Amino acid sequence: MRAWMARERARGLSARSLARALSSVKSFARWLADHDGVEATAILAMRAPRVKRKLPRPLAETAARAMLDTAPAQATERWIVARDAAVLTLLYGCGLRISEALGLDAGLLPLGDSLRIRGKGSKERVVPVIAPARDAVAAYAAACPHPLTPGTALFRGQRGGPLNPRLVARTMERARMQLGLPASATPHALRHSFATHLLDAGGDLRAIQDLLGHASLATTEGYTAVDTARLMEVYAGAHPKA
């Protein structure tokens, strides 16, 4: 097993890919142990390579604002412009995942000062809804040609069905090309931007953890690393001895 892992690394396989491959081998070994009595202890005892955690890749504040202005303008129909503006404003203004935003029920209209969100693992959290987000959703609801009745999706596609998240991603793809932003400028990047910009403004890490719905503070601490990395860039560019 060690020789196999060493060979895979030598041929250029990343630590993350090797960890996935090892997990597959272990799953097969467990199956062999359960069904054929194979002694799999040595395989199951192998440790996966340490995977360096990827840092969140948020947008700068100016880029986030530009995205909120540019992305909705990709559409030609007024109600779709309003819809896309509402979705993206919720992602950036409330830190929602795209699945959480598109999972909102039309019965929540009109939005109040907060939303109760059921996130990953059915974990619930309450997030404040800022005035621009409420206004954007209200403008969309007024323009939407489809009946927004309780029990149905708040955000609709062209034909009235629930909005497909891929359409939101495509809208941002077109906008980021216009703005010259990197491929990391995705809907999820707006959630990262929400957290990073709160932290930059002095937000409490524990409070940000609750707003994002992270089960572990270690996950939220990734935004601290982003902040530190940016600080070091400024330091390296400005210090006379750097």
C-alpha positions as MATLAB code, in Angstrom:
seq = 'MRAWMARERARGLSARSLARALSSVKSFARWLADHDGVEATAILAMRAPRVKRKLPRPLAETAARAMLDTAPAQATERWIVARDAAVLTLLYGCGLRISEALGLDAGLLPLGDSLRIRGKGSKERVVPVIAPARDAVAAYAAACPHPLTPGTALFRGQRGGPLNPRLVARTMERARMQLGLPASATPHALRHSFATHLLDAGGDLRAIQDLLGHASLATTEGYTAVDTARLMEVYAGAHPKA';
ca = [
       0.000    0.000    0.000;
       2.807    2.419    0.846;
       4.552    1.615   -2.427;
       1.330    2.197   -4.373;
       0.723    5.530   -2.665;
       4.320    6.614   -3.254;
       4.084    5.704   -6.934;
       0.819    7.632   -7.345;
       2.358   10.717   -5.772;
       5.457   10.358   -7.955;
       3.371   10.391  -11.112;
       1.806   13.685  -10.075;
      -1.432   12.731   -8.297;
      -2.453   15.425   -5.816;
      -2.877   14.685   -2.118;
      -6.629   15.272   -2.414;
      -6.987   12.857   -5.355;
      -4.849   10.243   -3.612;
      -6.974   10.536   -0.483;
     -10.099    9.881   -2.582;
      -8.418    6.898   -4.256;
      -7.371    5.472   -0.893;
     -10.923    5.882    0.400;
     -12.187    3.834   -2.560;
      -9.621    1.098   -1.908;
     -10.592    0.979    1.769;
     -14.283    0.711    0.885;
     -13.515   -2.236   -1.398;
     -11.355   -3.826    1.305;
     -14.199   -3.533    3.818;
     -16.536   -5.198    1.325;
     -14.053   -8.051    0.815;
     -13.678   -8.432    4.574;
     -17.452   -8.593    5.093;
     -18.214  -10.944    2.195;
     -15.107  -13.101    1.784;
     -13.367  -12.848    5.122;
     -10.306  -11.129    3.681;
      -7.917   -9.773    6.316;
      -7.987   -6.035    5.538;
      -6.484   -4.558    8.690;
      -3.276   -3.412    7.002;
      -5.233   -1.615    4.272;
      -7.714   -0.013    6.620;
      -4.881    1.203    8.861;
      -3.303    3.251    6.082;
      -3.470    6.986    6.692;
      -4.527    9.305    3.938;
      -2.104   12.085    2.961;
      -2.716   15.371    4.658;
      -4.778   17.629    2.401;
      -4.136   21.338    2.568;
      -7.425   23.102    3.110;
      -8.359   25.446    0.291;
      -8.906   29.006    1.367;
     -12.193   30.687    0.439;
     -11.883   32.913   -2.614;
     -14.117   35.937   -1.995;
     -14.643   38.910   -4.264;
     -13.366   42.329   -3.347;
     -16.092   44.683   -2.146;
     -16.009   46.692   -5.363;
     -16.159   43.494   -7.445;
     -19.093   42.159   -5.412;
     -21.023   45.398   -5.953;
     -20.183   45.347   -9.664;
     -21.398   41.760   -9.914;
     -24.737   42.628   -8.288;
     -25.182   45.424  -10.828;
     -23.899   43.600  -13.919;
     -25.200   40.038  -13.587;
     -28.956   40.831  -13.544;
     -28.529   43.059  -16.604;
     -27.706   39.960  -18.683;
     -31.448   39.292  -19.021;
     -33.833   41.153  -21.314;
     -37.127   40.561  -19.484;
     -37.758   42.941  -16.600;
     -38.986   40.284  -14.174;
     -35.932   38.075  -14.797;
     -33.645   41.049  -14.192;
     -35.458   41.611  -10.886;
     -35.299   37.882  -10.048;
     -31.560   37.593  -10.614;
     -30.931   40.766   -8.627;
     -32.969   39.360   -5.735;
     -31.174   36.005   -5.727;
     -27.678   37.490   -5.837;
     -28.513   40.104   -3.213;
     -29.660   37.336   -0.858;
     -26.435   35.397   -1.437;
     -24.238   38.400   -0.697;
     -26.468   40.211    1.774;
     -27.440   37.198    3.903;
     -24.649   34.710    3.254;
     -26.998   32.065    1.872;
     -25.942   29.061   -0.141;
     -27.478   28.980   -3.609;
     -29.505   25.895   -2.624;
     -30.849   27.747    0.426;
     -31.864   30.812   -1.579;
     -33.585   28.777   -4.283;
     -35.254   26.619   -1.648;
     -37.156   29.547   -0.138;
     -40.941   29.229   -0.115;
     -43.142   31.895   -1.657;
     -45.146   31.825    1.579;
     -42.359   33.856    3.201;
     -43.475   36.937    1.265;
     -43.174   39.686    2.208;
     -39.787   39.056    3.796;
     -39.361   40.238    7.355;
     -36.242   41.262    9.244;
     -34.945   37.696    9.428;
     -35.137   34.294    7.757;
     -35.080   30.858    9.338;
     -32.883   28.770    7.080;
     -32.534   24.986    7.076;
     -29.009   24.314    5.860;
     -26.709   21.318    5.599;
     -27.590   18.408    7.834;
     -31.030   19.992    8.403;
     -29.377   22.430   10.795;
     -31.474   25.552   11.306;
     -30.182   29.074   11.713;
     -31.695   32.550   11.743;
     -30.135   35.169    9.479;
     -30.963   38.884    9.377;
     -32.329   40.229    6.102;
     -30.911   43.631    5.240;
     -33.162   46.255    3.677;
     -31.623   46.033    0.164;
     -32.345   42.284    0.125;
     -35.957   42.805    1.243;
     -36.424   45.507   -1.375;
     -34.899   43.342   -4.129;
     -37.159   40.398   -3.300;
     -40.210   42.666   -3.109;
     -39.391   44.129   -6.545;
     -39.057   40.635   -7.991;
     -42.333   39.464   -6.414;
     -44.159   42.453   -7.880;
     -42.766   41.783  -11.360;
     -42.994   37.978  -11.438;
     -45.688   36.799  -13.908;
     -46.163   33.473  -12.105;
     -48.393   33.101   -9.017;
     -46.215   33.054   -5.888;
     -48.502   31.054   -3.620;
     -47.449   29.463   -0.310;
     -46.043   25.996   -0.782;
     -44.376   26.870   -4.088;
     -40.848   28.025   -4.888;
     -40.185   31.724   -4.409;
     -37.784   31.942   -7.344;
     -39.097   30.740  -10.706;
     -37.663   29.860  -14.069;
     -38.911   31.154  -17.399;
     -41.795   28.647  -17.535;
     -42.788   28.977  -13.897;
     -40.975   26.005  -12.403;
     -38.382   26.287   -9.629;
     -35.321   28.216  -10.744;
     -32.385   25.985  -11.718;
     -29.157   26.947   -9.905;
     -27.229   26.384  -13.119;
     -29.020   29.379  -14.650;
     -27.742   31.579  -11.823;
     -24.217   30.256  -12.365;
     -24.419   30.980  -16.094;
     -25.598   34.510  -15.431;
     -22.579   35.084  -13.219;
     -20.273   33.479  -15.790;
     -21.317   36.028  -18.404;
     -21.027   38.896  -15.953;
     -17.578   37.920  -14.700;
     -16.313   37.803  -18.291;
     -17.562   41.362  -18.802;
     -15.987   42.489  -15.544;
     -12.723   40.629  -16.045;
     -13.149   38.618  -12.855;
     -11.607   35.171  -12.294;
     -13.445   31.860  -12.685;
     -13.765   31.724   -8.889;
     -16.459   34.451   -9.101;
     -19.311   31.978   -8.646;
     -22.571   32.164   -6.678;
     -20.805   30.528   -3.720;
     -18.121   33.226   -3.866;
     -20.793   35.746   -2.875;
     -21.334   33.763    0.337;
     -17.570   33.796    0.927;
     -17.577   37.534    0.255;
     -20.377   38.057    2.792;
     -18.293   36.416    5.526;
     -14.972   37.986    4.579;
     -16.350   41.510    4.345;
     -18.086   41.135    7.706;
     -14.802   39.985    9.224;
     -12.922   42.875    7.588;
     -15.407   45.278    9.174;
     -14.738   43.863   12.639;
     -17.424   41.185   12.795;
     -17.196   38.577   15.535;
     -16.016   35.173   14.309;
     -18.548   33.277   16.439;
     -21.393   35.405   15.121;
     -20.233   34.840   11.546;
     -20.132   31.090   12.255;
     -23.777   31.232   13.328;
     -24.787   33.318   10.314;
     -23.141   30.867    7.912;
     -24.444   27.793    9.717;
     -21.009   26.206   10.123;
     -21.005   23.271   12.533;
     -17.344   23.867   13.380;
     -15.593   27.130   14.154;
     -12.543   25.722   12.354;
     -14.438   26.043    9.060;
     -15.208   29.697    9.733;
     -11.598   30.342   10.754;
     -10.690   29.838    7.100;
     -11.895   33.403    6.559;
      -9.367   34.594    9.132;
      -6.661   33.010    6.985;
      -7.977   34.910    3.972;
      -7.839   38.140    5.949;
      -4.284   37.377    7.103;
      -3.188   36.541    3.558;
      -4.508   39.876    2.305;
      -2.781   41.684    5.169;
       0.538   40.035    4.270;
       0.136   41.067    0.629;
      -0.344   44.685    1.682;
       2.615   44.422    4.036;
       4.871   42.930    1.359;
       3.901   45.645   -1.111;
       4.204   48.583    1.257;
       7.027   47.848    3.697;
      10.287   49.493    2.567;
      12.314   46.424    3.583;
      10.003   43.899    1.877;
];
